[in-house]
């Protein structure tokens, strides 16, 4: 038999799951406490009892656990590919989608996404090889955000239906290039001299 505290926590989690789903589907502005309550099969007053306000519900529903980056550049490549391949739990994916859909209309979403991404860029710069690591990290994280928006929110042709293995294979070279140091002068625009025979 479940205790009262356990039932309360189960209700709270059900509300959070419903909130993530609603915020991910329609964004902060269009999501309502009533819609969250209906999906969670609870009274709207119970949502307010647990979270106090729609803002606080949004903050708690869109929390994504921080992930430590590996110290090895090769492992960093694999982690980035795992993330772009959407290897996230359903709850984490909904929280990420809720932030992405709401980032241009809700200050908390904008701030959370900016702070999280800047922290990832700083961590990337500590691991990546070569010059301009912070810039390369910003480019890579921006690209991953764009892919996530196109894949999960806009449902772009080719991208939305791509299998994780296909997607990661298609961008592996780009990710590896941004994690590793910039190429030789021959790759950056200066023609290589051919040795005389």
C-alpha positions, 0 to 999 in steps of 0.5 A: 500500500502506498503512503500519502507522501508517495501518492503526493509525489506520484501526482506531482510527477504526473503533473510535471510529465503533463506540463513538459508535454504541453510546453513542448507541444504549444510553448509557454504562452499557449499552454494553460494550467487547465490543459496541464491538469486535464492531461494529468487527470487532476484538478487545476487547483492541485497544480497550483497547490503543488507549484504555486504558479505557471512560471514555477511549473515551467521552471521545474518542468524544463530542468535538464540535469547537467551532463559532465563532458568527457576529458577525451576529445574522441569521447566528446565527439561520440557524446555530441553524436549521441545527443544529436541522435536524440538518445534522451529519455522521453522526459528530457526530450520533452523538457528540451523541446519545451525550452526550444519552443518557448525560447523566443517568447518566455524570458526564463526559457531564453535564459535557461537555454543560453546559460546551459549552452554557454556552460557547454561551450565553456566545457567544450573549449577545455576539451577540444584540440587546437585554436579558437576552441570556444568559437568552434564550440559555439558553432557546434552547439548552435548546429546541434540546436538547429538540428534539434529544432528542425528534427523535433519541432519543425519536422523538416523533410528528411531530417524528422524521419532520419534514423539516429544512425543515418543522422549521426553518420551524416554529421560525424565528419562535421563534429569531428572537424569542430572538435579537432584542431583546424586543418593544415594550410592546404585545407584552409585555403592555401594550396599545397605545393606538390613535391618535384619529381 
